[in-house]
Amino acid sequence: MQLSKILAEIDLEISRLEQARTLLAGESEPAAKKPRKVKAVSVSEDAPTKRKKKRNLSPEGRKRIAEAVRRRWELQKKAAAK
C-alpha cells in the first residue's frame, strides 16, 4: 500500500474519532473542521527498507541449537528406518 493512501486513511480515522469525541462530550454539533491535507511524500516504491539490527547468538545458544537439530535428525532417521 502506498504511503499517501495510508496517511489519507489515518487522517480520515482521526476526523471520525474527533466527531465521536465531540458527540460523547455533549456538544450539540461538532465543530466543522477542514479535512487535513495529505502532504506529498516523495518516497519511491523501490526505496530500500530499513534493515533490522542483526541478532548475534552466544556460543552456548548456538551449541544448544546444534544439539537440538542433531536430535531431530536422529529421530527422523529412526522413523525412516522403521
N, C-alpha and C positions, 0 to 999 in steps of 0.2 A: 504494500500500500504506500502511496506517495506521502511524503511528509506534509504537504499542503492539505491533503484530504484529512489526515489525522488531526491537524490543527483546526481545521474547519469543524470537524465533529466535536472536538473538545470545546470550542467556542459555543457551539450550539447547545451542548450539555450544560455549560456554565449559565447560559441565559435561561434555560429551563429551570435549573436549580435556584437561580435568583428569583424567578417568578414564583416558584413554590414557596420560597422563604418569605416573600412579601405576603403571600396569601395566608401562610401559617402565623405570621407575626400579627395579623389582624388589620393590616392596612386595607382600605376599601378597594383600591385599584393599584396595581403595580405601576411603578414609575416607568414611563416609556423611555427606554434607552436605545440608543442606536446600536445595531449589532457591531460587534468588533470586526475589524477588517483583518484578514489574514495577511501577514507580511509575506512577501515573496522571498522564498529562501532558495538560493542558488546552489542546491546540492544535487549533484548529478547522481543518477541511479547507479553508475559504475564506481562511485566513490568507495574506497576501501573501508570496511567496518573496523571498529576499534577491536583490537585483539586483547583477549583476556591474558592476565599475567600467568605465565607457566607455573604450574604447581610442581614442586620437587618432592620426590619420595625419599624417606630416610632409608638407609641401608637395611634397617630392621623391617620396615614395611615392605621393601622390595623382596626380602627373603621370605616373609610370610606369604606374599602373593605367589612367589615361585613354588613354594611348598604346596599351596592350595591347588595350583594348576597341575603339579605332578600327581597329586592325589586324584584329581579329577580324571587325568589321563589313565591312571591305573584302573579306576572304576570303569571307564569306558572300554578299556582293553579286556577286562574281566567279563563285562556284559557282552562284548562281541564274541568272545571265545565260547560262551555258553550256547 
